[in-house]
Amino acid sequence: MKNDYRFMNEVLRIISGALNLDIDKVRNYTELLAEKLEKEGEEVLSRRLRELLEEPGRYIRPADTDLLDEAFRKRAREADPKNLGGAWPGDEPIEELLAELD
């Protein structure tokens, strides 16, 4: 298998933009990659990248932490305080912590 790193710079910049939630960087480098692929004769892949950019609802956002927090609260309410073990010195009793979640 031949190693082909011609477009690695654009791919890495797209990934970097996504990890930093930088939608402009992702869009700009995706468009640049589409242009370069088109010039290399990769019309199908170029067209697919442009279609992805045009699809509605395509945007970068952080994970929904509210859903994660609610899932944690639900598990904490369902937990039996007797099975959670003792508290560390200085910690509040588990019943008080569970009561605060309601």
N, C-alpha and C positions, 0 to 999 in steps of 0.2 A: 504494500500500500504506500503510495507516494504521500509524503508530507507536503501540505499546501498551506502556507501561512500568509498568503497574500492579503487576506482580509482580517487577520487576527487583531490588528490594532482597532478596527472598527468594532469588532465583536467584544473586545475587552472594554472599550469605552461605553458600549451599550450596557454591558453588565454592571460596570461601575455606576452609571447613571441610575440604573434600576435599584441597586443596593442603597444609593443615596437619595432615592425618591425624587430624582431630578428628571421630570418628564421631558423638558426641553432638550436635555442632553440625549436622552433615549431616542426621541423623535428625530433630532438632527443627524445623529450618527446612523440611525436606521435608514434614513433617506440617503445619506452619503453612501452607505453600503449598497443600497438598491441601485444607485447610479453606477457605482463601480462594477457591480455584477452585470448590469445591462451592457456596459462597455465591453465586458469580457464575453458577451454572448449568452449569458445566463438569464434570458428574458423571463422564463417561468418563475424562477426564484425571485428575481427583481420585482415582478408583478405581485407575487405573493406577499413580499414585505410591504409593498405599498398598500395592498388590500388590508393588511393588518393595521396599518396606520390610520386607515379610513374607517375601520369598523367602529360603530358607536359603542360606547361603554368601555373603550380601551383607555384606561388611565392607571396611573400608579398611585397606590395609597398604602398606608401602613395597615398591618393586620388589625382587625376590629378588637381592640383590647376590652371593650365593654362586654363582648360575648365571653371572652376569656375570664374576666372578673366574675361574671354571673355564674359561669360553670364552676369556678372555685367556691363561690358562696354557696351554691347548691350542694356541692360535696361536703362542705364544712357543716351545713345544717343537718345533713344526713348522717354525719359521723357520730358515733357514740363516744362521748367524752371519756368513758371508762376505758375504752380501747386505745386512746391516744397517749397513754402513759402520763407520767408526772411532768410537771412544769419545771423548767430550769430555774435556778435561784434568781429571784428578781422578776420572773415572768408572772403575768396575771393568770389566775386559774382559767382553764379552758372554757368553762361555762360562761365567764364574763366575755371572753373573746367571741364566742358563738352568739351571745345575746346582742353584741354590737353589730353583727352582720345582718340581723333582721331589720 
